[in-house]
Amino acid sequence: MNGTQRQFEGLLDRYFEETLADHPVWANRAGLRDGEGKLGKASYAHLVRLERRRQRTLVSLDSINPRELEAEQHLDRLALRAMIRQECDEYARKRTELEPAAVGAVLDVLQFELQRGETERARAKRNVLSLLRAAPGFLEEAAMAVVRPERVWCKVMEQTCAGAPALFDAVDAFTREDHSTAAARKAVVAYRDRVMSLAPAPEGSFAIGAVSLQRLVHEQLGLDYSLGEIEALAMAETRRISALLEHACRRFGKGRTAESIIAEARAQWQPGNDLLGLYRKQVQRIAGGFRAARALSFPEAEELEVRLVPPFMRHLFPTAAYSSPGAFEKRQRGIFWVNDLGLAKSAPAERQAERQQHFGVSLTAAHEAYPGHHLQFVTANRHPRQWRRLFAHAVFYEGWTLWCEQMMVDLKIDPSPWVPVQQLHDALWRAHRILVDLRLQTGRYSYAQGVTHLKRHLGFTRTRSEAEINWYSAAPGVPMSYWLGRLENERLRLRLMQGGGWSLRRFNDWLLSFGTLPQSWIEKYGI
């Protein structure tokens, strides 16, 4: 290793060691015990100190001669710069003054500890009690940083605060201690009341603008497309996928829509009384299908537990969810949560209706478990460059899961006739996400126009559409990453498999071997 390479390694170590110390929640999720039971600081002075560190690190990066770095270091260089630049952009536009997100952050880490408590009760209880003690001070500090709350984010905060008592009830049931959440409950109300007393920012203040979105596309997604080119691509994709979907629906009868086909298949589906057992069988069946097809390698010593959501947490989960292991956890065990709401129903028809909401288990298993998020993240968490494990670009991890769904259809791992229809229906949704994400963040769509787009083109209800737009507003570039990432995988497949003669297994193993980075960077420095 030459002097420049050692300089770069020192810069990486210093930045992440200091940053993780200042972000204990992130450290905790990554599997570092030093972060457990802590919320960190949220004061304006603290935010200024973090920005100064970022700026110093960018200056240090600019002093390094890139021609003297190794290929793997180049990937970390690009990822570190992208991470820091995005955080600098958010600081410059004063996002913390706009976004009242502190209550959500507290509830999220409490929920994380409740999940840990399913297997490590004593450790989780200790952490939960420590977090509850820290919550009032943290929320008071964070409330002072909010100056002109964004209207959409205020609405999200109110919804989060409305759901807080249910989570706190679950925490009380878990700790089995009287009044353990009393101070935190009061702090949540005080935080909400202070934020709602402030004059809101102008409507649409969540939009980052065309210049910032263009930089994000380049640095977070690794794409050299202009925003106009992305919009043209998305419009072409919606037309192409719509045609494929129409063709796939013809086998079910003239004039049938995807929605009616899926609804009929769901109504005829008989999941039985053991929903957990069904999920476990399906996960193993799908994993076995990919193994038999020799589609990719499965890492050794990885674990996936398929478990029922405990009763006191049922209201916190959708039908199913996945919790990945921390980047530095020695035991790489993911948990696939199954929320069987039918267990709370007494009438057989009601139980059946709840369990039929889990229709599409095979696609869910391929997306969340094997070879989707679980296999991808446990593979990334084994990367020999430790800080690589902390970079997580949605263009890869969401593009990968949609690629997994496509492989399941192409390899006929689930031969059910409705599977191609549902997969294409979901693909169309992801293609429309590109248009809505782009137009919202550049100010061409208002919140209401984004909601209307999803209702008109995808048939979503207003409630579902608003939930989607709430998320889009706070995560610029992520909604478009799903289908753009899927297209990046397809572009590389054509080049390396069709053009270069690679096998499917070689292609997938190569993609997964670099961590969770944009495909274009992997292509540049990994071949």
Secondary structure as GFF3:
##gff-version 3
##sequence-region A 1 527
A	DSSP	alpha_helix	3	22	.	.	.	ID=ss1
A	DSSP	alpha_helix	24	30	.	.	.	ID=ss2
A	DSSP	three_ten_helix	33	35	.	.	.	ID=ss3
A	DSSP	alpha_helix	44	62	.	.	.	ID=ss4
A	DSSP	three_ten_helix	66	68	.	.	.	ID=ss5
A	DSSP	alpha_helix	71	92	.	.	.	ID=ss6
A	DSSP	alpha_helix	95	98	.	.	.	ID=ss7
A	DSSP	alpha_helix	102	117	.	.	.	ID=ss8
A	DSSP	alpha_helix	121	145	.	.	.	ID=ss9
A	DSSP	alpha_helix	151	175	.	.	.	ID=ss10
A	DSSP	alpha_helix	182	196	.	.	.	ID=ss11
A	DSSP	alpha_helix	210	219	.	.	.	ID=ss12
A	DSSP	alpha_helix	227	250	.	.	.	ID=ss13
A	DSSP	alpha_helix	258	268	.	.	.	ID=ss14
A	DSSP	alpha_helix	275	292	.	.	.	ID=ss15
A	DSSP	beta_strand	303	308	.	.	.	ID=ss16
A	DSSP	three_ten_helix	311	316	.	.	.	ID=ss17
A	DSSP	beta_strand	320	323	.	.	.	ID=ss18
A	DSSP	beta_strand	333	338	.	.	.	ID=ss19
A	DSSP	three_ten_helix	341	344	.	.	.	ID=ss20
A	DSSP	alpha_helix	348	356	.	.	.	ID=ss21
A	DSSP	alpha_helix	361	368	.	.	.	ID=ss22
A	DSSP	alpha_helix	373	380	.	.	.	ID=ss23
A	DSSP	three_ten_helix	386	390	.	.	.	ID=ss24
A	DSSP	alpha_helix	394	410	.	.	.	ID=ss25
A	DSSP	alpha_helix	419	441	.	.	.	ID=ss26
A	DSSP	alpha_helix	447	458	.	.	.	ID=ss27
A	DSSP	alpha_helix	462	474	.	.	.	ID=ss28
A	DSSP	alpha_helix	478	493	.	.	.	ID=ss29
A	DSSP	pi_helix	494	498	.	.	.	ID=ss30
A	DSSP	alpha_helix	504	512	.	.	.	ID=ss31
A	DSSP	alpha_helix	519	526	.	.	.	ID=ss32
###
